[in-house]
Amino acid sequence: MQTYIVQWQFPSMEASMKATKTFTDYVKEGSPYDSFKGFKVLNRVLNP
């Protein structure tokens, strides 16, 4: 099992707000890339 820590920084508050919906949709609904041969996302742990 692998654990990944991802950090990012937006250049402005406006850019951050624009990304919010896309990010929350991904967390709620997942992605087609969450599971493929040899890989499967089992859990997401978020600490914003």
C-alpha positions in Angstrom: 0.0 0.0 0.0 1.2 3.5 -0.9 0.4 6.7 0.9 0.7 10.0 -1.0 0.8 13.5 0.5 -0.1 16.2 -2.0 0.3 19.9 -1.4 -0.6 22.8 -3.7 -0.8 26.5 -3.6 -3.1 28.7 -5.7 -1.7 32.0 -7.1 -4.7 33.9 -5.8 -7.9 33.6 -3.8 -9.9 33.9 -7.0 -8.1 30.9 -8.5 -8.7 28.9 -5.3 -12.4 29.6 -5.3 -12.7 28.6 -9.0 -11.1 25.2 -8.2 -13.3 24.5 -5.2 -16.3 23.0 -7.0 -14.1 20.7 -9.2 -12.2 19.6 -6.1 -15.3 18.9 -4.0 -17.0 17.0 -6.8 -13.9 14.8 -7.2 -13.8 14.1 -3.5 -17.5 13.2 -3.4 -17.9 11.3 -6.6 -14.4 10.0 -7.4 -12.9 9.7 -10.8 -12.8 7.0 -13.5 -9.0 6.9 -12.8 -9.6 5.8 -9.2 -9.5 2.1 -10.3 -7.6 0.4 -13.1 -5.5 -2.7 -13.4 -3.0 -2.8 -10.5 -4.4 0.3 -8.8 -7.4 1.2 -6.7 -8.1 4.2 -4.5 -9.4 2.7 -1.2 -9.8 5.9 0.8 -9.2 9.6 0.7 -8.2 11.5 3.8 -8.3 15.2 3.6 -7.1 17.8 6.0 -7.4 21.2 4.3 
